[in-house]
Amino acid sequence: MQRLSAAYGKNDDRVVSALITNGLLLSVLLSVVVLAIGLILSPFVFIIVKLPEADRFLVLQPAFTVAVIGTALMILSYGFTAINQGFQSSLGIGLIFVFTTLSSLVLTAWLLVLGYGVMSLPLALVYRGIAFSIGNAAYLLWRLRVDKTRVRVNFEGLRNLVNLLLYTFSGKALGGIAANMDALIITRYIGPEVAPILLLTRKAPELSRTLLERPAVAFMPAVANLYGTGDVERTRTILVRLLRIIIWLMGLTSVAFLLLNETFVGLWVGEELFAGTAVNITIVFGIIVLVLVSNLSNICYALGNIKGNSLAILAQSLISIPLMIAGAKYFGMIGVAIAPILAALAVSSWYYPLIFARLTQIGWLDTKKLLLEFGLVAAAAIMMYLGLSWIQPSTWLGFICIAVIISIAYGTCLFLISKAFRGEILALAARFLEK
C-alpha cells in the first residue's frame, strides 16, 4: 500500500504494475504460510492453554481450525485491499467493509440461533475473508478498467518487496501475538476465571482505541501518495493537524472511561466483573500511551519507514511478552495490564517521534504547539475528572445522559483554554453555516 501510493503519486506506471503483480503474489504466499502454521499448531491448542479435555471444550478444536482458515482468507483479502488503498479508493473499500461487516454480524447471529454455538465465530470469519477478497478483487478490476490502467505482469522489485515483507511479517506477527497474549498468560499463571475480568474491563477502552487509531490508518494511503509527490511541507501541515485532533479525542475518551467504565461494566455484565479502580486507571493510561504510539507508527509507516517500524514493533513485542509473564506471576492482573505500557515506553515512545520529526522536517514551533495541546487536554481531563467523579449513574439512560454531559463539559472547557481547538470549531461552524 505504501509503495503503491507513493508510485501512484509519482505517476510511475511501470512501478505500479510491478507492485500489483508482486503484492498479489506475496499475499497468496503469505496466506498459505499462515494457513500451514495454524493447521500445524491446531492440535496443540489444549496443551498450550491447559484446558481440560471435557466435552464442553472439545468444540474449541475444530473451531480453532476453522478460524485458521478464516485468518488465511483475511490475509489474502488484505492484498487486494492494500492495492485499492494505493489507488486512493477509500470510498469503494469503505462500502465493501461496511456491507461485509454488517452482513457478518447478521450471519453470526443467525448461526447462533441455529445452534452452532462457538463455531459461529470462526464461520463468520471465513465468510468475511471470502467476501473481502471477492469484493476488493472485483473493485480493483473495475477501477483498472475505468482508469484505463494497463497492468503487465512485472516482477521487478520483488526481492526488495520480499525483504520488506520479512521485516513486516516478523514485526506484525510477533506484535499480534503480544497484543493477544494477555488472556493466555492470565489463564496460565493466575487462573481462567480471572481472564474475563480483565478482558471485560478493558473491552470498551480497547474499542475506543480502535476508533482513535482509525483516522491515521484512513489517512495512510493519502499521506503516502502526497509524500510521494515530494510536498513535505503540506504533508507536515496535515499530519500536525491530524495529531492535534487525535489528542483532543483521546482526552475525551480517557476522562470518560475513568469516570464511567465501572458503571458500563456493571450495567453490561455485572459489577463483580470489574477489575477495580487501579487496574482501570492503568488501562486508561495504557490507552493514552498506545494510541499515541500507534498513530505515530502508522504515520511513519505511510512516510516510508517500513523496515524501521517493523524492527520497533519486534523489539517492543520481545520486551512485552516476558514482562506480561513476570507481571502475572508477581503482581497479578495489574502486572499484565502495565506490561505493554512499559514496553511501549522503552521502545516506541522515543523512536517514532524521532523518525516523525526527521521525515517531516518538523520544527520546534510545531513541536511546541503539539506539546501545548497535550498539556491543555490533560488539564481539561483532570478538571472533568475532579469535578464529575461524584456522579455514579445506575441505569443505561443515566449512563447516556452523563456521557453527553461529560462530552459537552469537556468540549466547552477545551474551547475556552485551547486556541487551536477554538479555531477548528469556529471554522467548522462557518463552513456549516455557509452550506
N, C-alpha and C positions, 0 to 999 in steps of 0.2 A: 504493500500500500504506500509506504513512504517513498520508495524508489520510483514507483509508477507515477505518483502525484508530482514529484519533482521533475521527472522526464516529460510529463504532460504539460507542466508549466513552461518547460523549455521548448515545447513543440518538437521533440525528438522522436519521430515515428519509429525509427529503427530500434531504439532502446525500448520503446513502448511494446513493440511486437515481441522482443526478446523477453521482457518481463512477464508478459501474459503467458507465453509458452512455458517459461521456466517456473513461474509461480504455480500454474495449474499442475505441472508435473510434480513439483515438490509437495504440493498439498495432497495429491494422491498417495505419494510415497509415505508422507508423514502419517496420514490416516491409517495406512496399512501397518506401519510400525507400532502405532498406539494400539491398534486392534490386537496385534500379536502379543504385545507386552501384557495387555489387560487379560487376554484369554489364558496366558501362561500363569498369571498371578491369581486368576479367579478361584482355583481350587484351594488356595491358602488363606482365603478371607477369614474363615472361622479361626484359624490358627493365629493370624495376626491380631485380630480383635479380641480373641479369647472368649468368644460367645459359646455358651453350652449348646450342644447339638440336640436341642429339644425340638419337637415338632413345629412349634410356633416360629422357630428361627430358620427352618430348612428352606423356606421360600426365599431367603436372602441370597442363597447361592445362585439360582437361576436369574434372580432379579439383577444381581451384580453383573452377570454375563451379558444380559440384555443391555444394561447401562453402558457396558464397554462398547458394544456395537453402536449404540446411540452416540457415544462420545466420538467414535471414529467418524461417523457421518457428520457430526457437527464440525469437526476439524476439516473435513472435505469441503463443507459449505463455506468455511472461512476463506478458502482460496478464491472462490467466485466473489464473495463479499468484498474482500480486500481489493480486487481488481476494480469492482464497481466504485468503491470509495476513491481509488486512484483517479477515476474519471469524474470525480466530484458529483456522483449520483446519489446524493443524500436522500432526496425525496423517494426515489424508487426503492432504495434499501429500507427506508423507514416504513413504507407501505407494506412491503413483504414481511418485515419484522413484526409490525402490529398485527397483521392478519394471522400470521403463523402463531404468534404468542397467544392471542385470544382463542384461536381455534384449538391450540394445545391445551389451554385451561379447560375448555369445554370437553375435549376428549378425555382428559384426566378425570373430570367429574363423572362423565358417562361410564368410564371403565370402573370407577369406584362403585357406582350404582349397580353395575352388572356383577359385582363381587370379585373383581380382580385384585383388590387389596393393594399391598405394597408394589405389586407388579405394574400397577397403573402408572407409576412414576417413570420407570425406565422405558415403558412402551411409548409414553408421551415424548420422551427424549428422542427415541428413534424417529417418531413422526416429525419432530422439529428438525432433526438432521436432514431427513429426506426433503421436507418442504422448503427449508432454507436453501438446500443445494439446487433443487429444480427451479425454484423461484428466481434465485440470483443468476443461475446459468441462463435461463430464458431472458431475463432482463439484460444481461450482458450481450447476448446475441442481438437483441433488439437495438440496444444502444450502439453497437458497432455498425449495424445496418443504417440506422438513422444518421449517424455521424459520417457515414461512408468511409469508415476506417478499415483499411485492409490489413489484416494480420497474417503475416507469413511465419511459418514455423522457423524459429531462430533460437538457437541455444547459446548465443553469445552472452557472456557474463554469468553463465550457470555456476562456474566454480566460485566466483565471488559471492553469489547468492547462497550457495550451499555453505560457504564459510560463515556467512552471517546467520544462516539458519541454525547451524550447530550452536552458535552462541545464544540465539534467541530461544531455541528449543530447550537448551540446558537451563537457562535462566528462568523461563516461564514454567517449565516442568517442575523444577525444584521450588519455585515460588508458589505454584499452585498447591504442591504437596504441603509446604509450610503453612500456607493460609488455611488449609483444611485439616491440619493435623491435631488441632486442639481437642476435638471430640474424642479421637482415638487415644490421645495421651491421658485425658481425664478418665476415660473408661478403663484404661490400663493401670494407672497409678493411684487414682482416687476412688473410682467406683462408677459403674454405669448409671446409677441413679443421680449422680451429680452432673453429668454431661448436659442433660436437658435444661438444668437450671441456668448454666452459663449461656447456652445457646439461645434460650428464650429471652433472657435478659438482654442479650446482645442483638437480637433479631431486628428490632426497629432501628437502632442506630446503624447497623450494617446496611439496611435498606436505604437509609438516608445517605450513607457513604456512597452507595452506587449512584444515587441521583446527583450528589455533589461532584462526582468524578465524570459524570456524563458530558457536561459542557466541553471539557478539554478533549475527551475522546471524540466528540462530534466535530470539533474543530481540527482534529489531526490531519485529515486529508487536505483541507483548505490551507492550513498552516504550511504543510509540506509543499503544496503547489505554489503558494505565494513566496515561500523561502527559495524555491527553485528558480523563480524569476530573478532573484538577486536583490529584491527590495527589502533589505534588512530593517531599515528604519520603520517602514509601515508594519512589518511583521512584529517588531518590538512594541510599537504603539498598541496594536491589537492585543498582544499577549499580556501586557501590563494591565490593560483594562479588564481582560478576562480574569486575571488573577485577583483583581480588586473585587469583582462580582462574586467570585468563589469565596473569598474571605468574608464578605458580608453574609452570604448564605450560611457559611459554616458557623458563624457566630450565633445565628438564629437557631439552627438545629442543635447546637451544643447546649444552649440555655434551655431549650425545650425539653431535651432528654434529661438534663439534670433535674428539672422540675417535675416532669410528667412520666418518665419511664416506669417508675414504680407503680403509678396508677394504671398505666397502659398494660403492664404485665398482669397486674391484679385483676383488671376487668377482662382481660383476654383469656388467661389460663389459670389464674388464682394467685393470691399473694404468696403462697408457700413456694412458688417457683421463681420468685425474685431473688437475685443473688446477693442483695444488700447494697447499702449506700456506697461503701468503699469500693466494691467491685464496679458499681455503676459509674462512679467518678473516674475510675481507671479506664473503663470502656470509652467514656466520652472524651477523655484526654487522648486516648489512643486514636479515636476518630479524627481529632484535630490534626495530630501528627501524620497519620497515614493518608489523610485526604490531601494535605499539602504535598507530601512526598509523592503520592501517586499522580497528582496533577502535573507537578514539575517533571516527573518521569515521562508521562505521555507527551508533554510539550517537547522535551529534549529528544524523545524518540522521533517525533514529527520533524524536528530540525535536522535529523540525520545521525544522531548519536546512538546508533543501534548496538554496536559492539560494546560500548561503554555502559549503556543501560543494562544490557544482559549480564555483564560482569558484576554490576552493582546489585542487581536482583539476586544473583547467585550468591554473592558474599553475604547479603542480608539474610537470605534463607538459611545458609550454613550456620549463621550465628543464632537465628531464631529457634530452630528445632531443638538443639541442645539446651537453650535457655528455657524453652517450654517444659522439657522433661525435668530439668532441675527445679523449675518453679513449681511444677505439680508435686514433686517429691518432698520439697522442703517448705513450700508456702501455700500449697493448695490451689484453690480456684483463682485467687488474685495473682498468684505467681504465673499461671498460664496466661492470664489477661494482660499482664505487664510485659511479658517476654517479647512480643512483636514490637512493642514501643521501644524497648531498649535496643533491639536490633536495628530498627529504623534510625534511631538517634546515632547509633555507632557508625552507620554507613551512609544512608541516603540523605540525612538532614544537612550534611555539608557538601556531598558530592553533586547533587542535582542543582542546587543554587549556583555552585561554581561553574558547572557546564552551561547552565542557562545564561549566566552573565557573560560567559565567553562567546557563545554562539549568537546572542542577540546584541552584543556590544552595549549592554545596558550601563548607564552611568550612575553616579552616586545620587543624582537628583531623583531619578525614578525609583532607585532602591530605597531612598529615604521616604518617599511617598508611600511605598508598599508597607514599610515597617510602621509608618504612622497610622495607616489604615488598620493594620493588625492590632496596634495598641488601642485605637479608638473602639474597635469591635470588642476587644477584651474588656474594656471599661464598660461598654454598654451591656455586655452579657453579665458581668458581675453585678451591675446595678439592678438588672432584671431579676437575677437570682436572689439577691438580698431583699429586694422589695416584694417578691411574689412567692417566696419559699413557704409562706404560711398557708397557701391555698392547696387543698387536697380534695379534688372532685371525687365523688363516689359513684357517678353514673357516666354513661357514654355521652349523654347530652352535656353534662357539666364538663367533661373532658374536652369536648369540641369547643365549647364556649371559652374555656380557659386557654386553649391553644390559640384561638383567634385573638384573645386579649393580649397574650404574650407576643404574638406577631405584630399587632398594632403598636404596643408599647415599645418593643424593640425597634421597629421601623421609625417611630417618632423620635426616640432617643438618638438613633443614628443620624436622622435627618437634621437634628439640632447641632450635633457635635462634629459631623463629617462634611466638609465642603464638597468632596468628590461625590459622596452619596447624594447630597442635595442636588448637585449638578445633574447627575444621572436621572433622578426622579423628575426634576423640572423639565429636562429635555424630553423625557418620555411623555410627560403630560402635555407639553407643547405639540409634539407630533400627533398625539391622540386627538387633541382639540382641532388641529389643522385638518385631520382626516374626517 
